[in-house]
Amino acid sequence: MAAKLIKMKTLSFFKANNNANNPISHFSLIRSMTTSKRVQDRSEKKRIHDLEITTEKWKIISKVLFLIETMKQEPEQIISVRSLDQYRRQINLPKPHKISDFLRKSPKLFELYKDQKGVLWCGLTREAEELVEEEERILEVTSEKAVEYVCRLLMMSVDKRIKLEKIAHFRRDLGLPYDFRKNWVFKYPENFRVVKDEDEVEFLELVTWNPSWAITELEKKVLGLSTLDDSVKDHVPGLLSLAFPMKFPPNYKKVYRYGGQIDNFQKRVYLSPYADASELTAGSQEFDKRAVAVMHEMLSFMNEKRLVTDHLTHFRREFVMPQKLMRLLLKHFGIFYVSERGKRFSVFLTEAYEGSELIEKCPMAIWKEKVLRLVGYRGRKKKIETFDDLPDMEDRDLFESDSEEDILSIAPVQEETLNAHDDVSCSEHSEMEIEDVCSAYKDT
């Protein structure tokens, strides 16, 4: 009914205005009505297919890592499949799809077996256990770097403190351990401390300002600076005039139209993310360019130089960034790329990627690739063994079919979660098998 009313009003408008003396033409009206600023409606020529592929791979592995992490918390690192059903929302697996089917897609990581009562259990394979042990070693080795990045986030914030639950969003991206809120944050009292406000909300607060950490990653790269140089020990952040590296899709031919605007933006001085920004006027050119610098710096800290965009929006006040953050990210296409796979978009630092691959891979990024190689193995379904020689009580729906679904339709997740289990990024788009991902955008 509403659609019919809109259509009638539109036709009436055309009849009333469709004459030679009216400056509004039929074509211009149609164009104004169909122009959209939604990310999904962007020109395909601005879409970086390689980074869309990267997003799809990340979505798959994030679900697998969540399940591995869940099992790690169990005393024997095994859990009944029925118990895993409570985590459907976290891995975005709607009914009637079975958790057991999802697990069986990665038999090199997950083992399924039944006990004497016919209860289906899941455990980690030996290869998965070895990967878990390797991850713990990597987190230990890279802990000092994680401390630096957390401190630098605190140094960029207005009050030099951030809610612990917000930092939880970046836990995996920064390479923080699962128990970082209970144990890790208390291991470095010389760097930061946990404080509570009057409402008993926990914050992580900076203890020591390190001048050598108040140098942006872009300054280090362009100026060849190092935190070990004597010249940076007394560094005071201030105005910068460094151009941000930019990358565009090879088939995007309209860069020349905006060349002047891009050049003017790149030459504009801006305030360092580590300098006091309280005097900047929201909406000003200086304000917006500093916001670009803050996002560039934050993405530089992350293991894969990417973040879920709604995680960024939680830090608008702390980092003095604009309310319409997505608009700014899309405006500076070339510095950032927003992937539209699902409703929870991801933003990439374009300079960090060559095609779909990270140019410089940290140990955790390399470790994730090892896990990814064991995900989505497409073998025939195997019989599940029991603890004894009793006849196996197979589930017909699970084992009698020779075919597996190639695509799982994933339902939307409306609410945002903050506990340690829920910082996995869920997608609302269709899910793909690993071997299907690279060909998915071939004809796009």
N, C-alpha and C positions, 0 to 999 in steps of 0.2 A: 504494500500500500504506500509506504513512504517512498519507495523507488519510483512508483507510478506518479506520485505527486511532484517529485523533483523533475521527472521527465516532462510533465505538463507545463511546469513553470519555465523550464528551459525553452520549450517550443514557443511559449508565449513571449519570452524575451527575444527570441529570434524574429518573430513576426513584428514585434514592436520596434525593433532596431535595424531590421534588414532593409535599409533604403540607401540611396546613393549619397545622401547628405550626412549619413552617420559615419563617423571616423572609425567605429569599431566594426571590423570585418568579421564575416563568418569564420574565416580561418583563424584569426587572432583569438577569437573567443574560444574555439575548440582547443587551441594550443594552451590557453591559460587554464582551461578546465582540466586538462590531462597532465599538465606539468606536475611532477612529484619530486619531493626532496627526500623520499625514503631511500635508504641504502639499497634496498632490493631493486629499485628502479634505475639505478645508475647505468650508464652506457656500458655495454659488454667490452668495449674497447678500453675501458678503465679498469677492467677486472684482471687481476694478476692470477692466472690459472695455477701457476706453480705454488703460490701461497695458499690458494684454496685447497689444493691437494695436501699441503702441510697441515692445514687446519683439520681436515678430515682424518688424517693419521693421528693427530693429537687427540681428537675426540675419542677415537677407538682406544688408544693406549691409556687415557685417563680413567676409563671405566675399569680396565684390567688392573691398573695400579691401585685403584680403590679397593678392589676385591682382595688383592694380595695384601694390602695394608690391613684390611679387616681380619684376614686369617692370621696375620702376624700377632694380633692382640689376643688370640686364643691360646690357652695354656699349652696345648699340643699342636698348635697351628693347623687344626682341623675344625671344621664346622659343618653342621648339618645343612643340607641344601634348603630345607624348610626354614631354618633360621636366617638364611641369606635373603629370603623373600621380603624381609622387612626393609631391605635396602634397594628395592626396586626404583624408588624415586631418585636415589643418588646416582644410579647407573642408567636412569631413564629407560627402563625396560617395562613397557606396559603389558598388562594381561591381554590376550592369553599366552603371550610368549613366555617360555619357561626359563627360569634361572639355569636349570640343568643344561638346556640347549645352548645358552650363552656360554657356559663354562666349557662345554664340549667342543666349542669352536677353537679352543686353545689347549689341546691335550698335552702339549709340551710344557705347559705351565700348571695346569690343574689336573688332579687325579680324582676320579669319581669311583666310589665303591659303596657297597651295601653291607650293613651289619647283619647279624643273625635274625633280627626282627624285620629285615627288609627296609630299614631306614637308610636313605641315600645321604652319604657324607661326601665332603670335598676337602682335599688337602693339596699341598703344594708338591710338585714333582721335585726330584733331586736338582734338576736344572734351575727351577724357580728358587729353591732354597739357597743355592749357590749365588744367584743373583741378589737375593735379599742380603746375604752376608757381604757381598761386594758393595751394595748400596751403603751399608753401615760404615764400611771402611772409607768410602768416598766422602760421606757426610762428615766423618771425623777429620779427614785430611783437609777438606775445604771449609772447615768450620771458621777459621780465621777470616777468610774472605766473606763468609756470610755475616760475621760480626761487623766487618767494615761496611757492608751494604746496608745492614739494619741501622747502623749509626748514621750513615749518610742520609737515609730516609728521615731519621729524627732531626738531623741538622737542617734539612730542607723545610721541615714543618714549622708553622708559625710559633707554636708554644714549645717546640723541642720535645714533644711527647705525642704519642699516638696510641689509641686504644689497642689493647692486645688482640681483641677479636677482629680488628681490621687487618692487622699484620698477618693474621691467620689466612687471609685470602691469598697472600703471597708466599705461603709456606713452601709449597713445592717449587714455585718459580725461583725462590731465593736459595733453595737447597737447605731448608731448615728441617731438623728431625721431627718425627711425629709428636714427640713429647716436649716440644720446645716451650710450651707455656708452663709446663710443670717443672721442668728441670733446666733446659738449655738457657733460658733467660736469666737464671740465677748464677750461671757459671762465670759471668763476665761483669762483676760488680764495678770494675774500673771503667767500664764503657757505658752501661745503662743499668737502670733499676726498675722494679715494678712498684708502682704507687697506686693508691686508690683515692677516688674522689669522695665527696660526701654521700654519694649514692652507692658506694662500694663497687664502682666500675673500675676495672683494672686498666692502667695505662703503662706503657713502656716509656720511660723518661731518660733523656740523655744525661749522662754524668759528666763526660769530658768532651770538650770541643777540640777536635783535631784539625789544625789549619791545613795540613797536607791532604786531608780528605775533602776539603772544601774546593777542590778543583774538579771541574766537570770532565767526564770521559772525552768530550769533544775537544776540550783544551789540551788534554794529554795527547790526543791523536794528532791534532793540527800543529800544536806548538812543540811537540816532542818532550813534554814535561814528564817527570817521574816523581812519585811521592818520596823517593829516596834523595832527591836533589836538595841541597842545602837552601837553594833559593825559594823553596816552597814551604819551608818550616814555619815562616811567619806570614804565610799568604793570607790576604784579606780579600774576600770576594767582593766584586763590584760590577762595573759595566763591562760587557763583552761585545765584540763585533765580528763574531765568527759565523761563517756560512754553514748551514746544515747540509750534509751530503744528501743528494736526491737521486732516486731511481724511478723511471717510468716504464710501463710495458712497451715492448718493441713496436707494437702495432698502434700505439697511442700517438696520433699525429698532430694533436692540437696544442702541444706544449708551446709552440711559437706564438700562439694567440695571447698567452699569459706571460710571455717572457719578460715584459717590462714590469709587471706586478711582482713576479718572482724575484727579479733582480732588486727591486726596491725593498722587498721584504728581507732578502738576504743581507743587504747592506745596512739595515737598520740596527742600531745598537740596542742592547737589551740588558736587563739586570740578571746577574747570575742566580741560578736556583738556590744558592746558599746565602744570598744576600737578603737583607730585610726588605720585604716587598709591601709593607703595611701602607706606604704612601702612594702606591700605584692606584690609578683610577680604573675601576672595572670597565671593560669595553674599550679602553684606549689601545692604541697600537703597541705601546710598550708593555701593557698588561698581557695582551695576547701573545706577543713574541716570547715573553718570559714563560708563559704557560706552555708554549711549544718546547722551550728549553727544559722545563721540568719534566714533561712527558718523555722527551728524548733521553734525559738522564735516568729516569725510572726504568724505561725499557732497556737501557744499557746494562742495568744491574741484573736483569732476569736471565736465567739460564738459557732460554730459547729466544730471547729478545722479542717476546710477545706476551700479551696479557689479555684476559677477558675484559672488555671495555667497561662492564658494569662494576668491576672491581675498582677501576680507576675513579669512577664517579663518587665513590665513598670518600675520596680524599680531596674533594674540591676545597673545603674550608681549610684543611690542614696545610695544603700546598698553594693556596691562593690561586685557584684555577676557575675559569668561567663556568657558569651554570650549564650553558649549552656546549658541553665538552665534545660531544659527537660532531657537532657542526664544525668545530675547530679542527678536529682530526680529519674530517672529509675535505675541508678547505685546503689543508696542507698535504694533499695527495702527492706523493713523491717522497716526502719525508716519512710519512706513515702510510700504512695500507690497512684498511678495515675490511676484514673478511666477513662475508654475509652468510656463512654456513650456519644456519640456525638463528634463533632470535637473540641469543647471547653472543653478540659479535666479538671478534678478536681483533686486536690491533697489533700490527707488526712494525718493527723498525726496519724499513726497506733496505738500508745500507748493509744490514747484517746478513742478508741472504743473497745467494747466487742461485737463481732458479728456485727450487724448493729446498735447498740445502743451506744450513748455517755455514758461513764462511769460517768462523772460529768456533769450535765446539768445546765447551767446558766438559769436565769429567762426567757430570750428571747427564748432559745431553747425549754423550756417547753411550752411557749406561742405558738410557731410555731406548736408544736405537737397538741395543742388544735385546731388550725385552720385546721390542716391536717385531724383531725377526722371528720370535717364537709365538706371535699372536696370529690367529686366524688360519692356522694350518688346516687345509681342506682334505683330510683323509676320510676313509670310510668309517662308519660308526663301529666302535669296538664293543664287545661284550663286557659288561661291568662285572668284576669278580667280587665274590663275597668272602667272608673270613674263613669259611669252611667249605666242605664239598656238597653242601645242601643245594638243591636246585635253585637256580637264580630266578628271583621274582622280578622279571623285567616289566618295565612300564611300556605298554604297547605304543602310546603316542610318542614316546621318546626313541624307541629303538627299532621299530618295524619299518620305518620309512627309509629308503635309500637316498633320498634327497634332503638337502638342507636349505633353509631360506637364505638367500643371498643378501636380502635387505630387511632390516628391522625398522618398522615404522615407529618413530620415537615421539612420545606425547610431550606437550609443553610443560615446563616447570614454571609456575607462576611466582612462588615465594622464594626468597633468598635465605640461605642458611649460613650459620656462622660457626657451628661446632667443628671439631677436628675431622669428623667423618665427611662433612658436607662441603668441604672446600674443593671438591672435584667439580669441574665445569661440565654441566649437562647441556645437551644440544636438543633443539626442537626440530631438526631437519631429519631427513632420512639417513640411516646409518648404512655404511658399506663394509664389505669385507676388504681386507687389506689388498688383496690382489685385484680388486675392482676399482680401487681408488684412482690409480694413475691414468686409467682410461676413461674415467667418468667425465672429464672435462674436454676430452679430445675434440669433440664436435661442437663445443659450446661457443 
